[in-house]
Amino acid sequence: MRGFSTCVLWFFLPLLWHASALAGGNTDTHGAVPNTGKAWVDSWRTESERFADLYELLEKDFRKFGNSEKMVKNIFYRAHQKLFHRYQQFTLDKDALDQGLYDCVSGSLILATFLDYFGFAYEVKETTYHVFLQVEVEGKQLFLEVTDPQGGFIADPDEKEQYLSDFARESGSQKLWEVDKMDQSLGTPHIYRSIDLQNLLGLQYFNQSIRYFKDGNPLAAYQFSITALKYHDTERIREFSCFLKQELVLAAN
């Protein structure tokens, strides 16, 4: 067991370094963390040529369109053209940078980082099963649904109302967190709240925790849950981490 634990630790070191590099030591709430978007954009530009190309295009767009609805639209659609190529559950931002794979969390993290970098007023919305972005620009409210490459830029009032009604019925377009279906004792509280970039980073690691639990690796799942809690300390993640710890204790006896 000791050898397996050491092997798992070495496997996680690059991912833990990646989380630390993105977090940059900031633990404040959204709006109180200066230059978070800039730090992450600068980091990703050195990691991914495709991201660097996207960044150059958006810099040119911003010089032309500034803080406008058109710019938000360009961020959304250019990201899909250049970076987001295929939806896949339980992905990290590095999967989008390296392979073009994304889900609602990793994709929203990258879009939100650009919004932060260019100085837009936005909110990250966490729901029971999903994440999306809400942007305030030119007196309008826009929604960005990253898992819909064609229609995910939502500006029409009727479409926005319909979109929100989906969450009222707890039927988000891509359900990621199905822990309650795996173990009914865990439960899933109703969630609809604004979170920050640090919290969104935590949700990425929560997803990894779920992924490894579903794959039958509770030790890896538990380690990811601990990392997730560093960035997003919530009841749901705490309960899942405690559940995983109990599973490990029972397996050791």
URQUI-V97988 format. One record per pair of residues at least 24 apart in sequence whose ideal C-beta (glycine too) atoms are under 6 Angstrom apart, sorted by the first residue. I is the first residue (numbers start at 1). J is the second residue. Records with the same first field share a line. If there is no record, write none. Layout:
I = J / J
This chain:
8 = 219 / 220
12 = 223
19 = 227
22 = 201
29 = 196
30 = 196
36 = 116 / 197
37 = 113 / 116 / 117
38 = 117
40 = 113
41 = 117
47 = 97
48 = 97
50 = 82 / 83
51 = 97
54 = 82 / 83
62 = 118
69 = 137 / 138
72 = 135 / 137 / 142
73 = 153
75 = 114
76 = 144 / 153
80 = 149
87 = 147
90 = 207 / 211
92 = 204
104 = 130 / 131 / 146 / 147 / 174
105 = 131 / 203 / 204 / 207
107 = 146
108 = 133 / 146
109 = 200
111 = 144 / 146
112 = 197
123 = 194
124 = 195 / 200
126 = 191 / 193 / 195
127 = 167 / 172 / 191 / 192
128 = 170 / 190 / 191
129 = 172 / 175 / 177
130 = 172
147 = 173 / 174
179 = 240
186 = 243
198 = 231
199 = 232
201 = 231
202 = 228 / 231 / 232
203 = 232
206 = 237
218 = 244 / 247 / 248
